[in-house]
C-alpha cells in the first residue's frame, strides 16, 4: 500500500511538472515573439523564477492530491512551499519593477532620479510587502511584528545616527531635485565636477581629471553648492582686464566688443545669440577695470571660450597699439 502510494505520488509530481513546464514554454515563447522592450525585460526576469514556480507548484499538488497522507508533516511542508512561492514571487517583482521603470524613464524622458538608491528603495518596499504576506499566511500577527520592528528600529537608529543622517540626506537631495545625476557642481571647498550618482551614503562627483570625489550626503546637504546646470546649463563668464588711464576708452570698448562678438559667433561652445556686454567697473591704482561678459552653452566650454577671447584680444590690442596692465603692474604697449 505504501509502495503504491509512493508510486502514485511520483506520478502526480512528474505529470504536474511536465504540464507546468509545457505551459511555461508556451508562455515564454509567446513573450519571446514580441519585440517590445517591456516584453524582453519580462522574458529575462521571468525565465529562472518560472522554473522554480513549476517545481514548487508540482510539489504542492503532489502533497495535496496524494490519496494517502504519506507525509507525516504534510501541513508543514505545504506552508513551507507556499511561503517559498510567495518569497519567489516577491523577488521576481523586486527585480522586474526597477527594470521596467528604467525603460519607462528612458522612453518618456521623465525627470526622475536616476540613482541606485531609488531602485533599492523600490526593492525594499516590495520585500516588506512580501514578508508581511508570508507572516499573514502563517498566522503571525502582523501588528505585533510591526511593533517589534519599530522598537528594534528605534534602537538601531540611535546606534546608527551618522549612517541614517546620510541616508535621509540622500533622500532629501533626490526629493528636492536641486542636485541630480549629470549636474555640474562646485562644492564649498572648491571641488567641482559632474554628479555621477547619489547612493545611500554618499554623492559621487567626477572631477575633470576623471578622479572621483566621494562626499557624505549629510555634509553635502549642509554646505553651499553651486549647480552650474540649473536653471539652465548655459552660464556667463567674465574676463577682467585693467586699462591705463591714458587709454582711449571709446576705442578700447569698441575693439573689445568686436573681439567678444567674434568669439561668441565663431568658437564652438559659445552662445552665438548672446550679445556680450563690455563695461568699465572701477578706478584702481593701476588703471581702469574693464569687464567683458561671455556666455557658454555648458560649463566645460568656459575654458576654451576664455582662452580664445584672451588670445584674440591681446592680438587686437597689440595691432592697435593699445596698452594694458601686466601682472608686474607696469603698462605694456606693443612696440
C-alpha positions in Angstrom: 0.0 0.0 0.0 2.8 2.4 0.9 4.7 1.5 -2.2 1.6 2.1 -4.3 1.1 5.5 -2.6 4.7 6.5 -3.3 4.4 5.5 -6.9 1.2 7.4 -7.3 2.7 10.5 -5.6 5.7 10.3 -8.0 3.4 10.1 -11.0 1.4 13.1 -9.7 4.6 15.1 -9.3 6.0 14.1 -12.7 2.8 14.7 -14.5 2.1 18.1 -13.0 5.7 19.2 -13.5 5.6 18.2 -17.2 2.3 20.1 -17.7 3.6 23.2 -16.0 6.8 23.1 -17.9 4.9 22.8 -21.1 2.7 25.8 -20.1 5.9 27.7 -19.1 7.4 27.0 -22.5 4.4 28.2 -24.4 4.1 31.4 -22.3 7.8 32.2 -22.7 7.6 31.5 -26.4 4.7 33.9 -26.7 6.5 36.6 -24.9 9.7 36.0 -27.0 7.8 36.7 -30.2 7.2 40.3 -29.1 10.0 42.8 -29.8 8.7 45.3 -27.3 11.3 46.3 -24.7 8.9 45.6 -21.8 8.4 42.0 -23.1 12.1 41.4 -23.4 12.6 42.5 -19.8 9.8 40.3 -18.6 11.3 37.3 -20.5 14.7 37.8 -19.0 13.4 38.3 -15.4 10.8 35.5 -15.7 12.9 32.7 -17.1 14.5 31.4 -13.9 11.7 32.1 -11.4 9.1 30.4 -13.6 11.1 27.1 -13.5 11.2 27.4 -9.7 7.5 28.0 -9.6 6.8 24.9 -11.7 8.7 22.7 -9.3 7.2 24.2 -6.1 3.6 24.0 -7.5 4.2 20.4 -8.6 5.4 19.5 -5.1 2.4 21.3 -3.6 0.0 19.4 -5.9 1.7 16.1 -5.0 1.1 16.7 -1.3 -2.5 17.9 -1.8 -3.5 15.1 -4.3 -1.8 12.2 -2.7 -4.6 9.7 -1.8 -2.8 8.7 1.4 -1.2 11.1 3.7 2.2 9.5 3.3 4.0 12.5 4.6 3.6 12.9 8.3 4.3 16.6 8.2 2.4 17.4 5.0 0.7 20.5 6.5 4.1 21.9 7.5 5.5 21.1 4.0 2.5 22.9 2.4 3.2 26.0 4.4 6.9 25.9 3.6 6.1 25.5 -0.1 3.6 28.4 -0.2 6.0 30.6 1.7 8.7 29.8 -0.8 6.4 30.6 -3.6 5.4 33.9 -2.1 9.0 34.8 -1.5 10.0 33.9 -5.0 7.1 36.0 -6.5 8.3 38.9 -4.2 11.8 38.5 -5.6 10.5 38.4 -9.1 8.6 41.7 -8.7 11.5 43.3 -6.9 13.7 42.7 -9.9 11.1 43.4 -12.5 9.7 46.8 -11.3 13.1 48.7 -11.3 13.9 47.5 -14.8 10.5 48.4 -16.2 10.9 51.8 -14.5 14.3 52.4 -16.1 12.9 51.6 -19.6 9.9 53.8 -19.0 12.2 56.7 -17.9 14.4 56.4 -20.9 11.5 56.3 -23.3 9.5 59.2 -21.9 12.5 61.4 -20.9 10.8 61.7 -17.5 12.6 63.8 -14.9 13.1 61.1 -12.4 16.2 60.5 -10.1 18.4 58.0 -12.0 20.2 56.9 -8.9 20.8 53.5 -7.3 19.1 54.5 -4.1 15.7 54.9 -5.7 15.7 51.4 -7.1 16.9 49.9 -3.8 14.0 51.6 -2.0 11.6 50.1 -4.5 13.1 46.6 -4.0 13.0 47.1 -0.2 9.3 48.1 -0.3 8.4 45.0 -2.4 10.2 42.7 0.0 8.5 44.3 3.0 5.1 43.6 1.4 6.2 40.0 0.6 7.3 39.4 4.2 4.1 40.8 5.6 2.1 38.5 3.2 4.1 35.4 4.4 3.6 36.3 8.0 -0.2 36.8 7.5 -0.3 33.4 5.7 1.5 31.7 8.6 -1.0 33.2 11.1 1.5 35.5 12.7 0.1 38.8 14.0 1.5 41.4 11.7 0.7 44.2 14.1 2.9 42.6 16.8 5.6 42.2 14.2 5.4 45.8 13.2 5.5 46.9 16.8 8.6 44.8 17.5 10.2 46.0 14.3 9.5 49.6 15.4 11.2 49.1 18.8 14.2 47.4 17.1 14.3 50.2 14.5 14.4 52.8 17.3 17.4 51.1 18.9 19.2 50.7 15.6 18.5 54.4 14.7 20.1 55.6 17.9 23.2 53.4 17.3 23.5 54.4 13.6 22.7 58.1 13.7 25.5 59.1 11.4 24.6 56.5 8.8 20.9 57.3 8.9 21.7 61.0 8.6 23.5 60.3 5.4 20.6 58.2 4.1 17.9 60.8 4.8 20.1 63.5 3.4 20.4 61.5 0.2 16.6 61.1 0.1 16.4 64.9 0.7 18.7 65.5 -2.3 16.7 63.3 -4.5 13.3 64.7 -3.4 14.4 68.4 -3.8 16.0 67.7 -7.2 18.3 70.7 -6.6 21.2 68.3 -7.4 20.7 65.5 -9.9 22.9 63.0 -11.7 24.6 64.7 -14.6 24.7 68.1 -13.0 28.0 70.1 -12.9 28.5 71.4 -9.4 31.1 73.3 -7.4 31.4 72.5 -3.7 32.1 74.9 -0.9 35.7 73.7 -0.6 36.4 74.4 -4.3 36.0 70.8 -5.6 33.9 70.7 -8.8 32.8 68.1 -11.3 29.8 66.1 -12.6 27.5 64.2 -10.3 27.9 60.5 -11.1 25.5 59.0 -8.5 23.6 59.7 -5.3 23.9 56.5 -3.2 22.6 55.5 0.2 25.6 57.2 2.0 27.4 59.4 -0.5 27.2 61.6 -3.5 29.9 60.7 -6.1 31.3 63.5 -8.2 33.7 63.0 -11.1 36.2 65.8 -11.5 37.6 67.0 -14.8 40.8 64.9 -14.2 38.5 61.9 -14.2 39.0 61.2 -10.5 36.1 60.7 -8.2 35.2 62.8 -5.1 33.0 61.0 -2.6 31.0 63.4 -0.4 28.9 62.2 2.5 25.3 63.2 1.9 24.9 64.9 5.2 27.9 67.2 4.5 26.6 68.0 1.0 23.2 69.0 2.3 24.7 71.3 4.9 27.2 73.0 2.6 27.0 75.7 -0.1 26.9 74.1 -3.5 26.9 75.9 -6.9 25.0 74.0 -9.5 26.0 75.2 -13.0 23.3 73.2 -14.8 20.4 74.9 -13.1 18.3 76.6 -14.1 20.0 76.1 -17.5 23.3 74.6 -18.4 24.4 77.8 -20.1 26.4 80.2 -18.0 28.1 83.6 -18.1 31.8 84.1 -17.6 33.5 87.4 -17.0 37.0 88.4 -18.1 38.6 91.4 -16.4 41.5 93.5 -17.6 43.0 96.8 -16.4 43.5 99.6 -18.9 45.9 102.5 -18.1 44.3 105.9 -17.5 45.9 107.3 -20.7 44.0 104.9 -22.9 41.3 105.9 -25.3 38.3 104.3 -23.5 35.9 104.6 -26.5 38.4 102.8 -28.8 39.2 100.1 -26.2 35.5 99.5 -25.6 34.8 99.2 -29.4 37.6 96.8 -30.1 36.9 94.6 -27.1 33.3 94.4 -28.1 34.3 93.4 -31.6 36.5 90.6 -30.3 33.8 89.4 -27.9 31.2 89.2 -30.6 33.6 87.3 -32.9 34.3 84.8 -30.2 30.6 84.3 -29.5 29.9 83.7 -33.2 32.8 81.5 -34.2 34.1 79.5 -31.2 32.4 76.1 -30.5 30.6 76.1 -27.2 29.8 79.8 -27.2 26.2 81.0 -27.4 26.0 82.7 -30.9 22.8 84.6 -30.0 24.3 86.3 -26.9 25.2 90.0 -27.1 28.3 90.3 -24.9 28.3 93.4 -22.6 31.5 95.4 -22.1 31.6 97.6 -19.0 34.1 99.7 -17.1 33.6 99.0 -13.5 36.2 100.7 -11.2 39.1 103.0 -10.8 42.2 101.3 -9.3 45.7 102.3 -8.5 46.9 100.6 -11.7 44.2 101.9 -14.1 40.5 101.4 -15.1 39.0 97.9 -14.8 37.2 96.6 -17.9 34.8 93.6 -17.6 33.7 91.6 -20.6 30.9 89.0 -20.1 30.7 86.0 -22.4 28.1 83.2 -22.4 28.9 79.5 -22.9 26.4 76.7 -23.6 27.8 74.3 -21.0 30.3 74.6 -18.1 33.1 72.6 -19.9 33.2 75.3 -22.7 34.2 78.1 -20.4 37.9 77.4 -20.6 38.1 77.3 -24.4 36.0 80.5 -24.7 38.1 82.3 -22.1 41.3 81.1 -23.8 40.2 82.2 -27.3 39.0 85.6 -26.0 42.2 86.5 -24.2 44.3 85.3 -27.1 42.4 87.3 -29.7 42.0 90.4 -27.5 45.8 90.6 -26.9 46.5 90.2 -30.6 44.0 93.0 -31.4 45.4 95.3 -28.7 48.9 94.8 -30.0 47.8 95.5 -33.5 46.0 98.7 -32.5 48.8 99.9 -30.1 46.6 99.7 -27.0 48.3 99.5 -23.7 47.2 97.2 -20.9 48.5 96.4 -17.4 50.8 93.4 -16.9 51.0 91.4 -13.7 54.1 93.5 -12.7 51.7 96.5 -12.6 53.5 98.2 -15.4 51.7 99.3 -18.6 52.6 97.3 -21.7 52.5 98.7 -25.2 53.3 96.9 -28.4 56.5 98.4 -29.9 
